[in-house]
Amino acid sequence: MKTSVKIQYFIAVAAFLAAVGFGIAGFIVPPPGEVHESVLYLIAQFLLLTASILGVGAMFASQKMSLQRKLQQLTEKEEEQ
């Protein structure tokens, strides 16, 4: 696995864990059970970052596989002729 991909997955996991941590902390700090809107905004940003990193990576991987499949089909057709 490339170093850049490892870094992307590390950032995605760290952002997700940070969102979970801030969510838990938001319920614990006074007043208990009430999460301030700034904490909710921060959680949303962390989750959006996680989804963006994982979603873009998955999109590029699927497009790469699709392109490889098409190229293989084209080369097979040329070899048959």
C-alpha positions as CSV (number, residue, x, y, z in Angstrom):
1,M,0.0,0.0,0.0
2,K,1.3,3.4,-0.9
3,T,2.4,5.9,1.8
4,S,-0.2,8.5,0.6
5,V,-3.0,5.9,0.9
6,K,-1.8,5.0,4.4
7,I,-1.8,8.6,5.4
8,Q,-5.3,9.1,4.0
9,Y,-6.7,6.1,6.0
10,F,-4.9,7.3,9.1
11,I,-6.5,10.8,8.8
12,A,-9.9,9.2,8.2
13,V,-9.7,7.0,11.2
14,A,-8.3,9.8,13.4
15,A,-11.1,12.1,12.3
16,F,-13.7,9.5,13.0
17,L,-12.3,8.8,16.5
18,A,-12.1,12.5,17.2
19,A,-15.8,12.8,16.2
20,V,-16.7,10.0,18.6
21,G,-14.5,11.5,21.3
22,F,-16.1,14.9,21.0
23,G,-19.5,13.4,21.0
24,I,-18.9,11.5,24.2
25,A,-17.2,14.6,25.8
26,G,-20.1,16.7,24.7
27,F,-22.4,14.6,26.9
28,I,-20.1,14.5,29.9
29,V,-19.1,18.2,30.4
30,P,-21.5,20.5,32.2
31,P,-24.4,20.8,31.6
32,P,-24.5,17.0,31.3
33,G,-26.7,15.6,28.5
34,E,-26.6,18.8,26.5
35,V,-24.3,19.1,23.6
36,H,-23.4,22.6,22.5
37,E,-24.0,23.5,18.8
38,S,-20.3,24.2,18.2
39,V,-19.5,20.6,19.3
40,L,-22.1,19.3,16.9
41,Y,-20.6,21.4,14.1
42,L,-17.2,20.0,14.9
43,I,-18.4,16.4,14.9
44,A,-20.2,17.0,11.6
45,Q,-16.9,18.4,10.1
46,F,-14.9,15.4,11.3
47,L,-17.5,12.9,9.9
48,L,-17.6,14.8,6.6
49,L,-13.8,14.7,6.3
50,T,-13.9,10.9,7.0
51,A,-16.6,10.3,4.4
52,S,-14.9,12.5,1.9
53,I,-11.5,10.7,2.2
54,L,-13.1,7.2,2.1
55,G,-15.6,8.1,-0.6
56,V,-13.1,9.6,-3.0
57,G,-10.7,6.7,-2.5
58,A,-13.4,4.2,-3.2
59,M,-14.5,6.2,-6.3
60,F,-11.0,6.3,-7.8
61,A,-10.5,2.6,-7.0
62,S,-13.7,1.6,-8.8
63,Q,-13.0,3.8,-11.8
64,K,-9.5,2.4,-12.1
65,M,-10.9,-1.2,-12.0
66,S,-13.5,-0.2,-14.6
67,L,-10.8,1.3,-16.9
68,Q,-8.6,-1.7,-16.5
69,R,-11.5,-4.0,-17.4
70,K,-12.3,-2.0,-20.5
71,L,-8.7,-2.0,-21.6
72,Q,-8.4,-5.7,-21.2
73,Q,-11.6,-6.3,-23.2
74,L,-10.2,-4.0,-26.0
75,T,-6.9,-5.9,-26.1
76,E,-8.7,-9.3,-26.2
77,K,-10.8,-8.1,-29.1
78,E,-7.7,-6.9,-31.0
79,E,-5.9,-10.2,-30.3
80,E,-8.9,-12.1,-31.8
81,Q,-8.8,-10.2,-35.0
